[in-house]
Amino acid sequence: MPEPELLECGHCGREADAGELQTTCPDDGRPWLARYDLEAIAAGHELADLAGGRNDLWRYEPVLPTVAPENRASLGAGHTPLVDAPRVGDELGLDQVLVKDEGHNPTGTFKARGMEMAMSRALELGAERFAVPTAGNAGAAMAAYAARAGVPARLFVPEDADDSVFERAEDFAAEIETVDGLITDAGDACSEYVEAHDDVFDLSTLKEPYRLEGKKTMGYELAAQLDGELPDVIVYPTGGGTGLIGMWKAFAEMEEMGWIAGDKPRMVSAQAAGCAPIVEALEAGAEFAEAPENPHTDAGGLRVPEAVGDFLILETIRDSGGAAVAVTDEEIHDAKDRMPRASGVSACTESAATLAALEAMVDEDVVAEDEMVVLFNTGAGWTG
Ligand SMILES: Cc1ncc(COP(=O)(O)O)c(C=O)c1O
């Protein structure tokens, strides 16, 4: 199983040692991307072989960072169902709509994938205490993994976060600090705390390299579940964008290893109209996104005015020929009511935005009837 060979800055290309704990590129503060010897991996493995392994994300071990079994804070993240949703397809006039139901993950959301990988790898490299800013789901996941590993976890949570967030984190005995402001303010408070405490490692998304590696397993899993095929369109509820960037990284790796052939999916970001920096940056043709002035939406995970990986989200959408679609909270709430009834999948508020976005795309005729579309349900309905 490979260590990554090295870490490479996703923006300037500077390289760093993957064998040490790393945060972001010291030159430009941008995220590190883990790079592996894909030729060697491809020489020893095929996508179909991996399916015979464990029923969690470690089945993709050959393309993941090295973690000794004793350091794996494993709660069984990954291996979520890809559910056929023919009645959603019928309503939209599409032959094949599928839902990747990430609500089956530990703590009910896809955040478990990133946390399982990042905490395990950080433990492997010597970290002992953890902190994270969170609007809810990432914090619940980190708290659970910290409990599993028996290490302290501190969460920085915006004051107006949903009460259930605090309850879920308290179940796992995490320390919680409330922050007056948005998730970006919670991020600043977390950074200050980490700077003042040498022994605390910051697990903020894209401020260390391995939450992305955990999330990229969604891309490997999709390809495995579709026997090496990929959908034509993926619609993903986008806040910080780690899942979208991670899946695109997985597709690029698989392409390089010859594990997939043909066109890769068009990656579509569904955002809330009250906080749609990616939609606006795409329209403006910008490399980076600008924070909206008064970011607001009931979909807490989409209320991310500034994403560290904004340029990577934009690059992914552009390279894939995808799109970004803003939908109103009214449309999101309406879709949240309809999605479970039409598919049997209990959808979180963030993911209801994917159905509303797909409906808008169908209205605009940018999805053909015979195209396969995958909607990402990033969390179970009970999570929010
Ligand atoms: C349920 C849910 N969906 C989507 C998102 C956005 O995810 P990402 O940061 O990968 O864009 C979040 C983030 O908090 C979330 O909790």
The ligand as an SDF file (V2000), in Angstrom:
LIG
                    3D

 16 16  0  0  0  0  0  0  0  0999 V2000
  -25.1470   17.3940    4.3230 C   0  0  0  0  0  0  0  0  0  0  0  0
  -24.1470   18.2490    3.6320 C   0  0  0  0  0  0  0  0  0  0  0  0
  -24.1540   18.2900    2.2820 N   0  0  0  0  0  0  0  0  0  0  0  0
  -23.2770   19.0350    1.5940 C   0  0  0  0  0  0  0  0  0  0  0  0
  -22.3250   19.8140    2.2370 C   0  0  0  0  0  0  0  0  0  0  0  0
  -21.3490   20.5930    1.4200 C   0  0  0  0  0  0  0  0  0  0  0  0
  -20.2540   19.7600    1.1990 O   0  0  0  0  0  0  0  0  0  0  0  0
  -18.9070   20.2320    0.5480 P   0  0  0  0  0  0  0  0  0  0  0  0
  -18.2160   21.0310    1.5860 O   0  0  0  0  0  0  0  0  0  0  0  0
  -18.1620   18.9910    0.1680 O   0  0  0  0  0  0  0  0  0  0  0  0
  -19.2690   21.0530   -0.6330 O   0  0  0  0  0  0  0  0  0  0  0  0
  -22.2470   19.7940    3.6390 C   0  0  0  0  0  0  0  0  0  0  0  0
  -21.2350   20.5670    4.3470 C   0  0  0  0  0  0  0  0  0  0  0  0
  -21.3330   20.9060    5.4920 O   0  0  0  0  0  0  0  0  0  0  0  0
  -23.1850   18.9870    4.3420 C   0  0  0  0  0  0  0  0  0  0  0  0
  -23.1540   18.9150    5.6960 O   0  0  0  0  0  0  0  0  0  0  0  0
  1  2  1  0
  2  3  1  0
  2 15  2  0
  3  4  2  0
  4  5  1  0
  5  6  1  0
  5 12  2  0
  6  7  1  0
  7  8  1  0
  8  9  2  0
  8 10  1  0
  8 11  1  0
 12 13  1  0
 12 15  1  0
 13 14  2  0
 15 16  1  0
M  END
$$$$
